Amino acid sequence: MPLPVLTTPVPHSVGLNRPQRQLPSGACDSHMHIFDPRFAPSSHWPRTPPVAPVAAYRQLQSRLGTTRTVVVTPSTYGTDNACTLDALDQLGDAARGVAVVGEEVSADELAHLAARRVRGLRVNFVSPQSWGTTTPDMLATLARKVADHPDCAGWHIQIFVHPEQLIELAPQLHTLPVPLVIDHLGRIDPAQGPAAEAYGVVRGLLDGGNTWVKLSGAYMRSTVHGPSYADTLPLGQALVQAAPERLVWGSDWPHTTETPGTVNDADLVDLLQAWAGSDAAMDGILVDNPARLYGFDTAAPA
């Protein structure tokens, strides 16, 4: 049954159109952030965060047709995951979390996060962090703590890196003791696409069988911009061809890296359709893959 016509814009999302294709039951937005003014930003953060609470995000879900989501703690809150955990409580079992912690994180804190449906840790080499500079040693420490913790079985390490950092880290990434998730297409320049050196690193990691890529943040490097983001097609299509079973899609709502009023989330879903090339591949990226990576029940929610 077609969804009703939208009459009110979703906060932080341009337009009233829905995706060209109605999404399958259990479709997951595997990368988004909640910003709630009840939670104070970290003192290290230089910008005023948007107002993007769970109630606004539910409007986006209704527009796109997604039912599952992964809440990622933004750098705005430093290592305080309270906003993310509160969002997980509100969103219920159809949500999972990715937390941000310092390398001194305790076993008790990891157990607490696991009990609240967190399924991974984000290690950010790009944005300002409350501890200062993120190092390869920090990545190694956190990966080992996750691997050694009995409550963190099935967890992954998610990295946000520049392409040159991805190249430098490649030897370490190949030996991580837990699954690896690469944010936002590895920030690979779409003008280089599959010819980029960083794409070769990503492809090697994918071929190793322990790495996943988030098909998200296309606008971060696109020079064509929406609605088509056409310059990203070779890169996205190459990733789908390389490892369709280890890709997930994320909206990156509320799009804090972009000028407000420039991102249409329905266009981003249509871009996924263009990358995927078939309904079956798109359904795997939206439903089956995130169910495995984040531990959702195999039965799709109504």
SVG drawing of the C-alpha trace seen along z (x, -y; Angstrom):
<svg xmlns="http://www.w3.org/2000/svg" viewBox="-2 -27 53 42">
<polyline fill="none" stroke="black" stroke-width="0.4" points="0.0,0.0 1.5,-3.4 2.4,-5.6 0.5,-8.9 1.8,-12.1 3.9,-14.2 2.8,-17.7 5.3,-18.7 9.1,-18.6 11.2,-16.4 13.6,-18.5 17.1,-18.6 15.9,-16.9 14.9,-18.8 11.9,-18.0 8.6,-16.1 9.3,-13.3 9.7,-9.7 12.2,-7.2 11.4,-6.0 11.2,-2.5 9.1,-1.5 11.6,0.1 11.3,3.6 10.2,4.6 13.0,4.4 15.0,1.8 17.7,0.3 19.3,-3.1 22.7,-2.0 24.3,-5.4 22.5,-8.4 23.0,-10.7 20.7,-12.0 21.3,-15.5 19.0,-16.3 19.3,-19.6 18.8,-17.8 22.4,-16.5 25.2,-19.0 27.9,-18.9 31.5,-18.2 33.6,-21.2 36.0,-20.3 33.3,-20.7 33.5,-24.0 30.0,-24.2 26.5,-24.5 24.8,-21.1 21.5,-20.9 18.3,-20.0 17.6,-16.6 15.8,-14.4 14.2,-11.0 10.8,-12.5 12.2,-14.3 14.1,-11.2 10.9,-9.1 9.5,-11.5 12.4,-10.6 11.7,-6.9 8.1,-7.5 9.2,-9.4 11.8,-6.8 10.1,-3.6 12.9,-2.4 12.1,-0.6 15.4,0.2 18.3,-2.1 21.8,-2.4 22.4,-5.4 26.1,-6.5 27.4,-8.8 28.6,-12.0 31.9,-13.6 29.8,-16.5 29.4,-14.5 33.0,-13.3 32.9,-10.0 29.6,-10.7 27.1,-8.2 24.1,-9.3 22.3,-10.9 22.7,-7.8 21.7,-5.4 18.6,-7.5 17.7,-7.4 18.1,-3.6 15.7,-3.4 13.2,-5.5 13.6,-3.6 13.4,-0.2 14.6,3.2 14.5,1.9 17.6,-0.2 21.3,0.6 24.1,-1.8 27.7,-2.5 29.5,-4.3 32.5,-6.5 34.9,-5.7 38.4,-6.6 41.2,-3.9 41.0,-3.7 37.4,-2.5 36.7,0.1 35.3,3.6 32.3,2.6 31.5,-0.3 31.7,2.0 29.4,4.4 27.0,1.5 27.0,0.4 26.4,4.0 23.4,4.4 22.0,1.2 22.2,2.7 25.5,1.0 27.2,3.2 30.4,1.4 32.8,-1.4 33.6,-4.3 37.2,-5.4 37.4,-8.7 40.6,-10.0 38.8,-12.9 36.7,-15.1 38.0,-16.8 37.9,-14.4 37.7,-15.1 41.0,-13.2 42.9,-15.1 44.6,-13.1 43.4,-9.6 46.3,-7.2 46.9,-3.7 47.7,-2.6 44.3,-3.7 42.7,-1.7 44.6,1.4 43.8,1.0 40.1,0.6 40.0,3.5 41.7,5.7 39.4,4.7 36.4,5.5 37.9,8.9 38.6,9.9 35.3,8.9 32.8,11.7 29.8,9.3 31.1,7.8 30.9,10.9 29.9,9.9 30.9,6.3 32.9,4.4 35.3,1.4 34.0,-1.4 36.6,-3.8 36.2,-7.3 39.3,-8.1 40.7,-10.2 41.8,-8.1 45.5,-8.7 45.0,-7.5 43.3,-4.4 46.3,-3.7 48.7,-4.2 46.6,-2.0 46.1,0.8 48.6,3.3 47.0,2.8 43.5,3.0 44.2,6.4 45.0,7.8 42.3,6.4 40.9,9.1 37.3,8.0 35.2,7.0 36.0,3.6 33.4,1.2 34.6,-1.7 32.5,-4.8 31.3,-6.9 32.8,-5.1 36.2,-5.6 35.9,-9.3 37.4,-8.2 37.4,-10.9 34.7,-10.0 36.7,-11.6 39.2,-8.7 36.6,-6.1 37.8,-2.5 41.2,-3.8 42.0,-5.4 44.8,-3.9 42.5,-3.9 39.9,-1.9 42.5,0.7 43.0,0.9 39.3,1.1 39.0,3.9 41.8,5.8 40.1,5.6 36.8,6.6 38.4,9.6 39.8,10.6 36.3,11.2 36.4,9.3 35.5,5.8 32.3,3.9 31.7,0.6 29.0,-2.0 27.4,-3.3 26.8,-6.7 28.0,-10.3 28.2,-10.5 27.9,-14.2 31.1,-14.6 33.3,-14.3 30.8,-14.7 31.2,-17.7 28.0,-16.9 25.8,-17.0 22.1,-16.1 19.8,-14.9 22.0,-12.5 25.5,-12.5 26.3,-11.0 30.1,-11.2 29.8,-8.6 28.3,-5.9 31.5,-4.2 32.7,-3.9 29.4,-2.8 28.8,-0.3 32.3,1.1 31.8,1.7 28.5,3.5 30.2,5.7 33.1,6.5 31.2,7.5 27.4,7.0 27.1,9.1 29.2,6.8 27.7,3.3 25.2,1.4 23.5,-1.9 23.2,-5.0 21.5,-8.4 23.9,-10.2 21.0,-12.4 20.9,-15.2 23.9,-15.8 26.0,-18.0 28.9,-18.1 26.7,-19.8 25.2,-23.3 21.7,-23.2 18.9,-22.8 21.0,-21.0 20.4,-17.3 17.3,-15.3 17.3,-11.9 15.0,-10.4 17.6,-11.2 20.2,-9.3 17.9,-6.2 17.6,-6.6 21.4,-6.8 21.6,-3.5 19.3,-2.0 21.6,-3.3 24.6,-1.8 22.9,1.5 21.7,2.1 19.0,4.6 16.2,4.9 17.8,8.0 21.2,6.3 19.4,3.3 17.3,5.5 20.5,7.3 22.2,4.0 19.1,2.6 17.8,5.7 19.9,8.8 23.4,7.3 22.5,5.0 20.6,7.8 23.8,9.8 26.2,7.0 24.1,5.5 22.3,8.5 18.7,7.7 16.3,10.6 16.0,12.3 12.2,11.7 11.6,8.2 9.5,5.9 5.9,5.1"/>
</svg>
